[in-house]
Amino acid sequence: MAERHFTVEEANELLPTVRPLVENMVAHRKALSAAVEREEQLTATIAGNGGGLPPQELADVQAEIEREAGEIARCIDGIQELGVLVKDLDSGLVDFPALRQGLEVLLCWRLGEDEIRYWHELEEGFAGRKELPL
């Protein structure tokens, strides 16, 4: 069981705090993906013949990967400290633990949604989202 359970009202009141953390998490995830792709391109070039790449370029990309991964971890930590569960880094999907008739369920919110309008049982996941009320 989660340490904290939210009512729909409490979860919606927390969205102004959660939303910027999720926005940053998604942005850093995109930047990380781009940096990893660039690293793969550089590695392929180096494996070929080096292609006249400046020696520092690969190190710079690797440092960027580490920075972005650290920023993602900070965002996730900030979200989880609030009692919210991170479900998908790319789409900004998070769940707020809640109770329905004494059983734990999850209030489901994704970046771009104005408020929490869905919930699902623990094992159902995003595909099992149901409209509120609980």
N, C-alpha and C positions, 0 to 999 in steps of 0.2 A: 504494500500500500504506500501511496505517496505520503510525504511528510505534511503536505498542505493540500487542502481541497478548496476549490473556488466555487462560488456561486457564479451564475452567468453575469450578474451585475458586477461582482468583484473583478472578474476576468476582463470585462469591457472597460472598467475603470483603470485597469493596469495597462491597457493597450497603448496609451500615449508614452509609457515607459518602455514597453516591449517593442513597439514598432520601429523606433530608430535603431535599436540593437539588431533587430532582424534585417532591416535595410542595409546596415553596415556589414552584417554577416554575409548576405547575398552578394553585395558588391565585392567584398574581399574574396569570396569564393570564385566569382567570375575572373577577378584579377589573378588569382592563384592558377586557375585553369589556363589562362592565357600565358602565364609565365612558364608553366609546365610544358605547354605546347612549344613555346619558344626554345626551352631547354632541349626538347626532343629534336627540334630542327637543327640546333647548334651541334648536338651530339652526332647527328647523322652527317652533317657537313664535316665535322672533325674526323669521323670514321672514314669518310671518303678520301679527302686529301687535305683537309684543313681549311681550304677555301680562302686563305688569307685573312682569317678572323683575328681581330685583336685579342690577345691573350686574356684580357680582363673581361671580355664580353660574357663568357660562360660563368665566370665567378660572380659577375653582377646579377645575372639571371638567377643563379642559385641563391644568392643573398635575398633577392626579391621573393623567391619561393618561401624561404624561411620567414621573412617579414610577414607575408600574407597569411601563412599558416598560423603564425603567432597571433595575428589580428583576429582570425577566425576563432581561435581558441579563446581569446579574451571576450569576444561577443557571446560565444556559447556559455562561458562561465557566468557572464552577466545575466543572461537569460535564465540559466538554471538556478542562480542564487535567488531569483524571484519565485522559484517553485514551478517554473514552466519548463516543459520538455521540448527539446529541439528534435524534429522528426525529419526534415529535409533541408539541407543547406542551399540547394539550388533554387528551390521555389519559395523558401522562407516559410515552411510549414512548422507550426508549433502546436502543442497540446497543453491544455490546462486541466490537471486532475480535478475531478468533481465527483459528487455522489448522486446516485439516482436510486431511490428506494433502498438505500443502505449498501448498494454495490458501487464499486469504483468504475467510473466511465471517464471519457476524455472530451473536453470541450475543444473543438478543432478550429483553428484560425490559420489563414494563409495570407501572406503579404499581398496587398491589393484589395483585401476585403475591408469594408468599413467597420464592421463589428463582428462579434462572434455570433454566428447563426446556425452552427452545426455541432453535433456531438456524435460520438461513436463508442461502442464497447471496446475494451482493451484489445481484444484479439481481432477486431474488424479492420482497423486502420482506416486510411483516407477513403478507400473504395466503399466502406460501409457507413459513410457519413449520413446522418439523418438531420432533418431540420429541427430546430428548437421549437417548442419547449421540450424539456427532458421528458 
